[in-house]
Amino acid sequence: MQSTSWVPLFPDQASTFAWQVDYFYFYLILVSVSFAIPIVVAIFFFAIKYREKEKFETPEEIHGSMVLETTWSIIPFVISMTIFLGGAYLYFQQYRPPADTMEIYVVGKQWMWKFQHGTGQREINELHVPAGRNIKLMMTTEDVLHDVFIPAFRTKADVVPGRYTTLWFNATTPGKYHLYCAEYCGLNHSGMGGWVYVMPQNEFDDWLAGGGSNQTPVELGKDLFTNKLGCASCHAGGQNQRGAKLEGLFGTDVKLTTGQVVKADEEYIRNSILNPSGQIVEGYQPIMPTFKGQVTEEQLVGLVAYIKSLGSPNAATSTTAAPTTNAAAPSANTKPAATPAAPASNQPAPKKK
């Protein structure tokens, strides 16, 4: 006798907020059914009760009811507000990562997912994570719009070209879970999937230790910064420093020449490398050249990771993974620029080799 394989109505609940998403979804279904059934019943009831019995019959005049109108205004308002508040709570919970996260960098590419851990391990269409840890994905794409979707974790987020987006989760149950692209991205969109492997912490540590001797994002960024791209000539400090100081920069507020104050986060560092003239730091001249299209996305991730490590002693071990795409950057996250005493015309920015 042939066995039958049943497709579950809902995926497994495998993250800390999966049950909350399901309960909210059930509440929406309940509200929809509670409105739909009475409305359908009322349609049939009134269609029969007030049907035409005689030709050209004059129907009885019906006057409005303040009680009825007030009731059907207040009840839907209260229900809609509960939906809004519940949805807002879940949204802010899912898209505001906690501080104590293990960061992994993700790059979407037609048609695959590339992951890199802070220790250097790289994966394609597979992601290994420990159970019970807060995991933060720093995501970008080297071509078109993609979307990371992990049904068992009840979370998804767009992966947008030219910027970083984030997604976090805390996987509660060891196992193997589907990973999808939930945004149409081309002919082979349906094949852009993979697996998330949730492991007990000790097994994950063993897996991580057996990942080989890949260069970490911070090591890659340091090599580019100090040797290959010449960023240190402007940003390393000393008498010849022409670029903004990078030590301790990440996470601080930076004042621009426009008077605007911005947070020095990953997105700011990325923009400073690819479009330095767009956010010039107060007190510096716009002498840094753009590196857009000159470095890969993997190199860009490494530079961002290295600059972050200058501001946080633990950043090198707890945050950064590198993708593999096309758009990296050299020097600092702030615009390198001549000091106020040094004219920009006599101090050109170093060229990429």
N, C-alpha and C positions, 0 to 999 in steps of 0.2 A: 504494500500500500504506500502510495507516494505521500510524503509529509508536506504539509502546507506551511509556508513561511508568511507570517502576518506582518504587515507594515504598521508600526505603532502610530497611533493618532497624534501623539506629541513626542518630540525627541526627549532623551533623558535630561533630567535637571542636574547639571554638573558644574554650576557656579554658584557663588554666594547670593546673587540676586536673581537667579533663574526662577525660583518659586514666586518671587514678587511680580515678575513679568507675567507669569502664568495666571496668578490671582487677578491681576489687573485685566488681563485678556478675558478671563471668565466673567469678570464684572461687566465688561463691555458687551459680551454676548448676552448676559442676563438683562441688561438694560435694553438691548436691541429687541430681544424676544418679548420683554414686558411691554414694549410699545407696539411691536408689530402685530402680535396676536389680538389685542383689543381693537386695534385699528381695522384689521381685516374683518373681525367679527362685526364691528360696528357698520362697516360698509355693507355687508350682506343684510344685517338687521334693518338698517335704514332703507336699503333698496327694496326690501319686502314690505316694510311697514308703510312707507310713503310712496308706494307704487301707484300709478294712475289706475283708479277703479272705474271712473266714468270719463267719457270723452269731454274735454274742455272743463274738467272739474276745477274749481277754485280751491286751492289748498288753504288750510287754516293758518292764520298768521301766527308766527312764533316770535316772541320777544326775547331779548338777550337776558342772560343771568350774570350778574356781577360776581356771585360766588363761584360759578362755574368758570368764568373767564379768569378770575384771580387764581383759582386752583390750577388751571392748566398753564398758567404763566409761571407761578412760583415753583411748582414741582419740577418742570423741565429745567428751570434755572438752577435749582439746587443740584439736580443730577449732573447737569453740564459742568458745574463748578467742581463737583467731586471728581469728574473725569479730568478736568484741567489740572487740579491739584495733584491727583495721583500720577498723571503723566509727567508733570513738571518735576515731581519728587524723583521718579525713576530716571528721568533724563539727566538731572543734575548728579544723581548718584553714579550713573554709568559713564558720564562724560567729564567728570572731575576726578582724575586719578589721585589716589592718596600719595603721601610723600614717600612712603617706604615701599617703592616698587623696584622690581628687577626689570631693567629696560632691554628690549630686543628690537633691533632695527629691521624693518620690512620694506621690500621693494616689489611692487607689482610690475609685471612685464608681460606683454602678449606672448604666450599665455601660460605664465607660471608665477609662483610666489617664491621670493628669495628672502631668507632669514639669516641674521647673524647675531650671535650672542656676544655679550661683553668680553668673554674670554677668547673670542676668535672663531668658535665653531660656526660653520655655515651649513645651511640646509636648503634644499629646494623642494617645495610642495610638502614639506614635513616640518613640524614644530614640536620640539620636546620641551616640556615645562614641568616644574615640580608642583605637586599638590599642596594646597594651603598657603601658597605665596602669592602676593600681589604682583601681577605681571603687567607691564606697560609696553604696548607696541608703538614705536615711533615709525610712521609709515609715509612712504612717498611712492611715486611711480615714474618710470622713465619714458612712458609713452602716453597712453590715454587714461581716462578715468576708470578706476576699478573700485571694488568694495569688498572688504573683509567681512565675512559672515560665518559665525560659528553657532549653529542652531542650538547645540546642547548648552552653550553658555548664555543664550538669549541676548546676544550682542552683535552689532554690526556697525561699520563706519566706512564712509567713502575714503578712497585713497586718491588724492588729487595731484595732478601734475604741477610741479613748481612750488610745492609747499609741503610742510609736514602736518599730518593729522595724527591723532592719538586714539588709542582704544585700550582699555584695561579690563582685567578680569582676575578673579581668584578661583581657580578650579578646585573643586572640593572632592571629586571622586576620580581615582586613577582609572584610566581606560583610554580608548582610541575613539576620537570624535572627528566628524566630517568638518572640513574647511572649504568654503565656497567663495567664488566671486559673485556678488549679488548685483552687479551693474554690467549691462551689456557692453562688452568691450571688443567685439569683433567676431569673425567667423567661428573661431574655436572657443568662444566664451563658455560654452557648456563644459568644455574639458579643462577649464582653469579651476582646479580643485586640489585638495590635499587632505592631510590628516594632522590632527593635534594629538600628541601622545602625552597624557598626564601621568606622571610617575611619582611614587613616594620619594621623599627628599633624598634618602640614601641611594636609591637606584639612579636618581637624576645626577647626583654627585659622581657616581661611577661612570655614567654615560658621558658627563662633561669631561671627566679626567681622561677618557679614552678617545677624545676628539682630535688628537694629533696636535701639532705645534703650529697652528694657524696664527698669523699675526693679528693681534687684537686691534680694534678700531683706534684705540688711543695710541698704540705703537705706530700704526700706519699714519695717523695724523701727525705725530711728532716727527716722523721721518720726512714727511712732506713739508712740514712747517720749517724745520731747521736745515734741511739739506736740499731737497729737490725743487722747491718752489721759492726759496729765498724769503719767506715771510719773516724770518728772524731778523733780517737786516733792518726792518722797520719797526718791529714789535718786540724785540728781545730786551729792550731797555738800554740804559747807558747813555753816553753823551750823543751817540748817533741816532737815538730813537726818534723816528718821525711819525710813527703810528701810535694809536691809542694803546694804553696799557691793558693787557689781557688778564694778568694775574688777579684772581678774585672777581672777575667781571661777571661771570654767569650768575643770573638770578638777581642782579642789581638793577637799579634804575639808571638809564643813560639819557642825558640831556642833549638834544640835537641842536644844530645851528638855527633851526626853525622855531626853537623854543619848546618843541614837543618833548615830552618825557616818555620813553618807551622802556619796556622790560627786556633785559638781555636774556632771552630764552633761545631755544634751538632755532626758531623761525627767524629771529633777529640776526643770529650768527649767519645763517644761510643767506639771508638777503644782503648782509654786509659783504659777503664774499662774491655773490653773483651780481649785485647791483649796488656797489659802494656809494655811488653818487646819490642814491635815493634816501640815505639816512646818514648824514655827515655829523660826526660828534663835535659838540661845541669845543672850540679851542684848537681845532685841527683844520688843515686845508684839504680840499678834495683831490688828492693826488694818487689815490689807489686805483689801479686799473681793474676792470671787470675780468673775472675768470669764467664767465658764462660760456659753456661750450668747450672749454679748454681742459677741463678735468672731469673725471667720471663721478657718478653718484656715489660710488663706493669711497672715492677719495674725499668727497664732500662730507660724507658721514664721519670719516676718520678725523677730518679737521674739526668738525663740530664737537666730536667726542674729546679730542685733545684740548680744545679751548675750555670745554666744560671741566675737564680734569684739573685745569689750572686754578679753577675757582672752588673746587671741592675735593679734598684729599681722597674721598671715597668714590668719586665719579668714575675713576678708571676701572674699578672692580664691580661697581653695581649698576652702571648705566651705559650702554652703548653696544650696539651691534651694527654690523655694516651690511648694507645691501649691495647690489651690483648693478649700477646703471650708468647714467651719463650726465653728470653735472656736479663736480665737486668744487672745492675751493681751497685757496691757499690761506693767506694771512688771516689776521684776526677777524673776530666777528665785528669789531668796530672798524670804522673806516680808518685805515692808516692815513696819516696825514702829517704834514710838516708841523713842527712845533711853531708857536706864534712867532718866534724869532727867526725862523728859517723860511725864506720865500720858496713857494712851490716850484717856481720856474727853474730854480737852480738845484732842485732835489727831486729828480724824477723817480717814480716808483720802479722797483725792480721788475724786470721782465720774466715771464715764465720760461723756463728752459724746456 
